[in-house]
Amino acid sequence: MTAAVADSSQGKPSRFELRIALTYFAIFMSSGLHLPYFPLWLEYRSLTPTEISIVLSMPLFVRVIAAPLVSMLADRSSDRAHILTLCTILAVIVAAFYFVPFGFAGILAVSLLLSPPWTSQVPVADTIALSGVRRY
């Protein structure tokens, strides 16, 4: 029985636990900064309360469709880490467009485009972590 455990640990990636912990830290740190301050930033950008509520709510509808689709793509991929990396890179690129001085329509478009890669990071990270726990 211990031989099976030793065999499965030989292929363990270097510092797997630390890498997973840092992945979750990065994901939830960005959410922790975004959630409380984004509405204030929208108000600073002179959006009305109705426009702010639309910008905050519409990405939730996109997430319902996008997260399962990205998760299915990750399940079919040979390496889920590549999908997580791609989601992260796309999210950073799309989020950079918040610095462009858009009005309501532009901010809404950026928020809708940001939703699929950003909200899919947690489910993909979960599958990587759970696969690693089972394997190693």
Secondary structure, DSSP 8 states (H G I E B T S, - for coil): -HHHHHHHHHT--TTHHHHHHHHHHHHHHHHHHHHHHHHHHHHHTT--HHHHHHHHHHHHHHHHHHHHHHHHHHHHSS-HHHHHHHHHHHHHHHHHGGGS---HHHHHHHHHHHHHHHHTHHHHHHHHHHHHHHH-
